[in-house]
Amino acid sequence: MEMARPMADIAGNPTTFFTKHEFLIRRLHSLSGLVPVGAYMVVHLLTNASLLNGVGTFQNAVNQIHSLGVILPVVEWLFIFLPILFHGIFGVWIIKSGQSNISHYRLSGNYRYVAQRWTGVIAFIFIFFHVLHLHGWFHFDAWMRMIEPLGFGAFRPYNAGSTLALALKGVVWPIFYAVGVLSCVYHLANGIWTFGITWGIWISPAAQKRASVVCAAFGVFLGVVGLSALYGAKSLDPAEARKIEDKMYESRVESGEIKPNPEKKAE
């Protein structure tokens, strides 16, 4: 059943760049949602959920990521931020170019189509503010000093669990993260299903039904992981967590594994 009119028909101008390359753009958009964006999200949520195993486990995971040093910003932009921007921007373009027939055919597939669009918008907004809230986007001191008074850039890799717990104090941010994480999870799980159709992996109704069950189970699992990570952060005692993190930091400095961080010394 057709759930979206071809963009070339809607735009009325088949000679534009987007309509001319619609086939390629749609497939690159579909692929980028799975790799690297979707794959990174799974790793990210699993890493955060390691908080349930204790502050030390989470801190070790963060230390491993930040052991990349000056290469880390390059990796983040090439394999995380730019793919997310590509997927989000072209996702908005696809949304604006398509039409749902949900008002005419009230089928579960159409509701999934609409939910996919809206969770994509929510996920894009959520990721922007999530990165701004805890990361700050850029690794420049001047930028960080500018956004910190606004409550952004709150995460510190050498005090990972404690700064995360402090950043999630109150009610507003936890609700924001719960809605954002579940939107991302649905968008990925249902996106895997549509990916299989787009790329011709499951074509028959029976294959699509089996894929729906697998994708739904994956979505439930990842949703539990994401909410568990949020629960782990909310359950931490920031003061106690900081003591553990500081001991781990001092041990790494004394062993020569890392050099003293001027930012931490200034706190």
Buried (B, 14 or more C-beta within 10 A) or exposed (E): EEBBEEBBEBBEEEEEEBBEEBEEBBEBBBBBBBEBBBEBBBEBBBBBBBBBEBBBBBBBBBBEBEEEEEEBBEEBBEBBBEBBBBBBEBBBBBBEBBEBBBEEEEEEEBEBBEBBBEBBBBBBBBBBBBBBBBBBBEEEEEBBEEBEEEEBBBBBBBBBBBBBBBBBEEEEBBEBBBBBBBBBBBBBBBBBBBBBBBEEEBEEEEEBEEBBEBBBEBBEEBBEBBBBBBBBBBEBEBEEBBEBBBEBBEEBBEEEEBEEBEEBEEE
